[in-house]
């Protein structure tokens, strides 16, 4: 079996929803929009998913992952990217969600034998890192020898399946409809992947309605998800 096939199979493993990244506990801001009646069906959901891809993933999570992948084991450079994502994530719930998913991601990889993941966990405990998920993905996936193009595909796939899984649990879309939406959004992902990666100091996210909804969600009495 060729090494490329093994890399592909390993990528499927790490990007699969069965991989315990902690994302199942987070709604990516969707729950508050559903509670407010703003996202009430598949058409609204398509708009939400597109906004997340274009407004945050394209110019914040994607470049953060890419630059962390390039930094590799240079943990000071990784830490600077980590702090940039922290500064660009306005809502407390969104910051908490990203760092908790990052912590879960690092924890699993540390248990799987990644010394790099264990070292960065110590840096977080010492206050020298935040652990935002896209940065941790770039760092660890580079150590696992996933090419940066593959790592970006894994990130996009994980985000889409995570958000669609959330939508199913919130009864905004069924299983079949979620697959239709997934297929319809693949060209959006492909289009984004064709655009240049911005420099670290140009990383930004802009999803104001989602961010405001997430802030409101912080004080909701009844909620299924942590963010």
N, C-alpha and C positions, 0 to 999 in steps of 0.2 A: 504494500500500500504506500502511495507517495506521501511525502511530507505535507503537500498542499491539501490532500484529502484529510489528513489528521488535523490540520489547522482548521479546516472547515467544520469538521465534526466537533472539535473543541469549542469553536465559536458558537455553534448551535447550543451546546451545553450551557455556556456562560450567558447567552442572551435569552435563554428559555425562561418562561415564567416560573418554572419549577425551581430555578436557582434562587435560594433564599436571600434576596437583596433587601427585604423589608418593605418593598414598594406596596405590598397588599394593604398596608395600614394607612396609606395616604391617598387623598383624592385629587391632588394637583389643583385644588381650588374649585373642583367641579361640584362638590356637595353643596357649598354655599349658593352657587348659581342655580342649582336644582331647587334648593329650599326657597329661593326667592322667585321661582317661576321663570327665570331668564332662560334656562336650558330646560326645555320641556319635551323634546323629542329628537329624532335623528337629524333633522335639518339644523336645529340649534346646536346639537352635539358636533356636527361637522364644522360649524363655525368656531366652536370652542377648541377643537383639535387643531384646526388650521392656525388659530391665534397662538396656541402654545408652540407649534412648530416654527412659525414665522417670527413670532414676537419674543420668544425666549430661547428655544433650542438653537435656532439658526445663528444667532449672534452672541449668545452667552454660554450655554452648555456645550455647544459644538466646538467653539474655539477653545474653551477651557479644557475640554478633553484632549483636543488636538495638541495644544501647547504642553499639557502635562505629559502626553505621550512622548513628545520630543524631549522633554526634560528628563524623563526616565527616572534614574536613581539620584538625580540632583534634587535632593529633598528641600533645599533652600528655594530653588526655583519653583518647585511644586507648591511650597508654602506660600510664595508670593501670589501664585494663581489662586490658591485657596482663599486668600484674604480678599482678592479682587472679586471673586464670586460672592463672598460674604457682603462686601460693600454694595454690590449691585442687586442684592436680593432684599427688597424693602420690607416685605411683610415678615413679622416674627414667625408665623406658622410656616411660611415657605422656607425660611432659613432653617428652622428646626427640622422640617421634613427632609430637606436636602442633606443636612448633617446626620440625621438619624439613619437615613438610607445609606449614607456613606459609611457610618459606623458599622451597620449590619454587614455591608459589603466587605469592609476590612476584616471584620470579625470572622466571617466565613473563610476568607482567603488565608487569614492567619492560621485557622484550624486546618486548612488544607496544606499548610507548610510554607506559606509565603513569608519569608523573613522581612521583605520590604513592607508588607502590610502590617506586620507586628511592630516594626520600627516606627512607622507613621502613627500607629495607634499610641505609642508612647509619646510621640511629639504632641499629639492632641491632648493627652493627659497632662502634659507639662505646659499647656497653653501656647504651644508654638504651631498650632494648626487647627483648622475647623473641621475638615473632613467632608467637604461638599462632594456629593456623589459624582458629578462628571469629572472632577479633578482626580478623584480616587480611581475611577474607571480608567482614565488615561494612563495613570501611573502603573497600575497593576496589570492592565492588559498589555502594555508595552513589555513588562517583565515576562509575560506569558507568550511573547513573540507574535502577538496579533499585529499585523500591519495597521498603520493608522487609518487607511481606508476601511478596513474590516471593522476596526473599533468604532468608527463613526456609524457604520451600518448597524452594529450591535446596539449602540446607544439609541438610535432612532427606532429600531424595532422594540427595544425594551420600553421606551416611552410610549409608543403607540399601543402596545399590548397592555401596558399598565393602565393607561387612561381608559381604554375600551373595557378592560376588566372592571374598572371602577364604575363605568356607565352601566354595565350589566347589573352590578350589585345595587345600583341606585334606580334600576328599572327605567332608565332613559332609552335603552336599546336592548334588543334581544340578541341572542347568539348569532343568528343569520344576518341580521342587520349590521351587527358590529363587524362581521367579515366583509360586507359590502363597503362599509365606511373605510375599513383598513385598506382595501384594494383601491378605493377612490383617492386615498391620501398618499399612496406610494409615489405618484408623479410629483406631488408637492415636495416630498422628501428628496426625490431625484433632482428636482430643480434647485433646491437649497444646496445640495451637495456639489452642484456645478459652480456655485458662487465662491469667490475667494474667502479664505479664512482671515478674519481681521486680526490685527495685532492685539496683544494682551491689554494695552491701555485703551483700546477701542471697544472692548467687550461691553455689551449692554443688553438689557432686557426691557421690553416695553409691552406689557399686557395689563393696562391700567384697570380694566373692568375685573379681570381675574384677580389682580392684586388687592383691589378694594374688597371684593367678595371674600377673599381669604382673610383679610383683616376683620371683617364682620364675623366670620366663622369662629374667630378666636373666642367670642363671647356667647356663641349659640349654646342654649341649654341642652338640646338633644342633637347628637351627631353620631354618625356611624364611623367616621374616619377621624384620625388624629389631625389631619390638615386638609 
